[in-house]
């Protein structure tokens, strides 16, 4: 979730939860659903039932090759 989430023709960044603990699925594989809830906001519901909002990335995404 924390790297190149591609949904609805855009890339998305997860919004850090207010409780301060990042869910495991930010970095590990998970099976869940993504729902568009506003033009620039989506919600991911993970296999554990934990929900995280995602913000649409404005503009191009530039990546660097792995070294």
ZABA-186109 format. One record per residue (C-alpha): residue number from 0; residue in three letters; y, x, z. Coordinates in steps of 0.001 Angstrom, whole numbers, padded with zeros to 6 digits. Example, Ala and Ser with C-alpha at 12.3 -4.5 7.8 and 13.67 -1.06 7.14 Angstrom:
BEGIN
+------+------+---------+---------+---------+
| resi | resn |      py |      px |      pz |
+------+------+---------+---------+---------+
|    0 |  Ala | -004500 |  012300 |  007800 |
|    1 |  Ser | -001060 |  013670 |  007140 |
+------+------+---------+---------+---------+
//
This chain:
BEGIN
+------+------+---------+---------+---------+
| resi | resn |      py |      px |      pz |
+------+------+---------+---------+---------+
|    0 |  Unk |  000000 |  000000 |  000000 |
|    1 |  Unk |  002360 |  002839 |  000720 |
|    2 |  Unk |  002116 |  004376 | -002770 |
|    3 |  Unk |  002712 |  002653 | -006119 |
|    4 |  Unk |  001860 | -000940 | -005280 |
|    5 |  Unk |  002115 | -002651 | -008675 |
|    6 |  Unk |  002448 | -006453 | -008618 |
|    7 |  Unk |  004302 | -009041 | -010705 |
|    8 |  Unk |  005402 | -006406 | -013230 |
|    9 |  Unk |  007200 | -004315 | -010569 |
|   10 |  Unk |  006504 | -001692 | -007950 |
|   11 |  Unk |  006785 | -002647 | -004272 |
|   12 |  Unk |  007390 | -000827 | -000993 |
|   13 |  Unk |  005907 | -002116 |  002251 |
|   14 |  Unk |  008394 | -003099 |  004954 |
|   15 |  Unk |  007467 | -001339 |  008191 |
|   16 |  Unk |  006284 | -003838 |  010795 |
|   17 |  Unk |  008682 | -004517 |  013645 |
|   18 |  Unk |  006015 | -003642 |  016227 |
|   19 |  Unk |  006214 | -000021 |  015028 |
|   20 |  Unk |  002532 |  000368 |  014167 |
|   21 |  Unk |  001713 |  000866 |  010504 |
|   22 |  Unk | -001489 | -000895 |  009483 |
|   23 |  Unk | -004449 |  001181 |  008284 |
|   24 |  Unk | -004185 | -000401 |  004838 |
|   25 |  Unk | -000911 |  001445 |  004205 |
|   26 |  Unk | -003102 |  004508 |  003541 |
|   27 |  Unk | -006719 |  003288 |  003302 |
|   28 |  Unk | -008487 |  000952 |  000933 |
|   29 |  Unk | -008386 | -002751 |  001806 |
|   30 |  Unk | -009138 | -006086 |  000173 |
|   31 |  Unk | -006420 | -008707 |  000568 |
|   32 |  Unk | -003938 | -010922 | -001247 |
|   33 |  Unk | -000330 | -010542 | -002354 |
|   34 |  Unk |  001916 | -013575 | -002660 |
|   35 |  Unk |  005415 | -013672 | -004133 |
|   36 |  Unk |  007604 | -015460 | -001550 |
|   37 |  Unk |  011072 | -014740 | -003021 |
|   38 |  Unk |  012352 | -012932 | -006145 |
|   39 |  Unk |  012451 | -009574 | -004341 |
|   40 |  Unk |  009994 | -010221 | -001486 |
|   41 |  Unk |  006210 | -010504 | -001352 |
|   42 |  Unk |  003657 | -010797 |  001437 |
|   43 |  Unk |  000358 | -008917 |  001663 |
|   44 |  Unk | -002398 | -010357 |  003854 |
|   45 |  Unk | -005096 | -007794 |  004594 |
|   46 |  Unk | -008782 | -008333 |  005253 |
|   47 |  Unk | -008065 | -008301 |  009010 |
|   48 |  Unk | -005510 | -011110 |  008601 |
|   49 |  Unk | -002580 | -008784 |  009285 |
|   50 |  Unk |  000500 | -009599 |  007186 |
|   51 |  Unk |  003111 | -007191 |  005844 |
|   52 |  Unk |  006126 | -007941 |  003682 |
|   53 |  Unk |  006803 | -005921 |  000534 |
|   54 |  Unk |  010223 | -005300 | -001027 |
|   55 |  Unk |  010586 | -005005 | -004808 |
|   56 |  Unk |  011602 | -001504 | -005917 |
|   57 |  Unk |  014836 | -001694 | -007911 |
|   58 |  Unk |  014749 |  000470 | -011025 |
|   59 |  Unk |  012332 |  003073 | -012277 |
|   60 |  Unk |  009706 |  004807 | -010161 |
|   61 |  Unk |  009540 |  008592 | -010654 |
|   62 |  Unk |  006443 |  010394 | -009410 |
|   63 |  Unk |  005532 |  014037 | -009071 |
|   64 |  Unk |  002152 |  015429 | -010158 |
|   65 |  Unk | -000281 |  016439 | -007416 |
|   66 |  Unk | -000439 |  020145 | -006722 |
+------+------+---------+---------+---------+
//
